[in-house]
Amino acid sequence: MHIAIAGNIGSGKTTLTKMLASHYGWSPHFEPVDFNPYLDDFYKDMTRWSFNLQIYFLNKRFKDVVEIAKSTDTIIQDRTIFEDARIFAPNLHAQGYMSDRDFDNYCDLFDLMMSLVKLPDLMIYIRSSIPTLIAQIQKRGREFEQSIRIDYLQGLGERYEQWIETYKGPLIIVDGDHCKFGENLQDFQQITDKIDSELYGLFPLGND
């Protein structure tokens, strides 16, 4: 099976990926951040490096999808190829950081890739407000993220909501403002109960 976790920057995707991988014995696939050769340059000059960054992510994510399709393991993935194309690239284009020419080129490549892949067996979307995202970004202290603009996060958030409204596959939405799964075991169990119900048809005792 292919389980995917989606959410804005700082929403807790990596934390939840690690916790669910440990809980279920799934194999985690993490977002390629630490070794991304474009990320530092992108946050310093988003217009110059937006296309390069998105092509890098698209390439890595497509490779992940191909590997997942071949795997006999249950894979849990930190961020998906759909977010790159439906949220990040359109947001950069709309805010003037990516040219029409580059965006059209990117979309053509994505559409070709999408003809070869299928939706995950389950999508888990972490919905978080801007104050929550900012607090978590500051807490984890990645230097390259400290210059992220609030309007950039807001633009991403709006596109996430538009995407989720039209998403066609199996979906669980986590309230990232109130469900503190990284700190509270009961909050984490609420998520696993929903996953068990969605994937295995199991309902927690007492929830008739």
N, C-alpha and C positions, 0 to 999 in steps of 0.2 A: 504493500500500500504506500501511497504518497500523501503525507500530511504536510500542510504548509501553514506558516504563520506570517501574517501580514500586519502592517502597522507603520505609523509615521516614525520619523527619527526620534529615538529616545522613548519609545512606547514600551519597551521591555521584551522585544522579540527574542533576543539572544538568551535572556534569562529564562523565559518560558520554554524555549527550545531545549535548553540543557535540562530543565526540570522534567519535562515530559519524556525526553530521551532516557533519563535515569529511571523514571517511574515505570515506563512501559518496556524498557529494553530496546527502544528504537534506535536506529542509526542517525545521528544528527549531521546535517549539512549546513554550514554556517555561511553567512554573507561574507564575501571576500573584501574586508576593509583594511586590515593591518598591512597587507602587502599590495595595496592598490597604488600603482605608480602615478595616478592622476589626481588623487583626492586632495592632497595638500595644495597643489596648483589650482584645482577647481575652486576651493573656498577663497583663494586669494584673487582669482580672476575668473568668475563664473562664465562670462561671455566667451572668453578665449578657449576654455577647456570643457565646456558643457558637452559638446558632441563627442569628444574623445572619451570623456568619462562614461557617457551613456553607452557607447559602443563597447567599451571595456566590460561594463556590467552585463550588457546583453549577451556578449560572447561567453562570459563565465556562466551566466545563468542558463543559457541554452545547453552548454556542456553538462551542467548539473542535471537538467531535465532528461537528456539522453542517457546519462549514467543511471538515473533513478528508474527510467523505463526498463533498463536492462537488469536491474538489481532484483534479487529474490528477497531482500530484506524489506522491512517497513522503514521508510525514510521519513524523517521530520526535517523540514527545510526552513531555514531562517531567511525570510523574504523570497518573493517569487519573480519570475520573468514578467508576469502580468503587471506588477507594480511599476517596473521600469518603463513599460510602454504606455500604460494607462494613467500613470500619475506623474512620475518624475520627468520624463521627457516632455509631455504636454505642458507641465507646469513651467519648465525652463523656457519652452517656446512662447508660452503666453506672457511670461514676464520679460521677454525680450533678450533672454540669455542664449537662445538658440535660433539661428536664422531659419527662414522658410525652407531654403534649399537643404540645409542639414536635417531639418525635421522631416521633410518629405522622404529623404534618403533613408533615415532611420525607420520611419513607419513602413516603407516598402520592405526593408530587411526583416522587421518584426513580423509582418503579415506572412512572409514566406516561412519563417520559423514556426508560426502558429499553425500552419497547415500540416505540420509534422508532429505536433504534441497534443496532449489532452489535458483536461482540468485535473487538479489533485482530487484524491478520494475524499479529502476533507480540508476546507480552508478555515483557519482560526484567525479572526480579525480583532486586534486590540484597538479599541476606540479610546483615544485620550485627548483631553483638552490641551490647549497651548500652554497654560501655566504648569500642568503636569509634565509635559514634554520638556519644557525649559528647566524645571527643577531636576529632572532625571538626567538631562544632558550635562548640566553643571555638576551633578553629583558624580558622574562617571569620569569627568575631567579629561576627555580627549581634546588635545590642544587644537586640532584642526576644526573641531566643531564649535569652538567658543565664538567664532565670528559669524555663525549662521544667523541670518536675519529673521526677525519674527514674521514679516510678511511672506517670507519664503516658506516657513513652517505652516502658516495659515493657508497659503495656496495649496500646499500638499494635502493638508487636512480636508479642504473642500473637495479636492479631486478624489481622495480616498472615499469620502461619503458618496459621491456620485457613482463611483465604481461599484461600491458594495451594494447600492440600491439596485443595480442591474446585474449583479453576479448570479450566474445560473446554477452553480454547483452546490454541493452540501456545504453549509456554512454555520459556524458558531461565532457569535460576537461576545467579546469580553469587555466589560466596562473598566478600562484602565485607570480611571480616576478613583474608583471605589474598591475594585477587586485587587488587593495588594498580594498577589499570588507569590511574590518573592519574599514576603515577610510573614505571611499568615497562612498556616497549613490548611485552615478551613476554607479560605478563599481559593487556594490551589485545588482543594478537593471539589469545590463547586465546578471548576473547569473539567476535572477528570470525570466527574459524574456526567456532564454533558457529552464528553467524548465517548464514554462507555455507551451511553444511550444512542448516540448517532452512529457509531461504528459497529457496535455489537448487540444493540437492542436491549441493553441492560439498564434497569431502573433502580436507583437506590431504594433500600427498604424504607418504608414510611412515606414515600411519595406516590401514593395511589392516585 
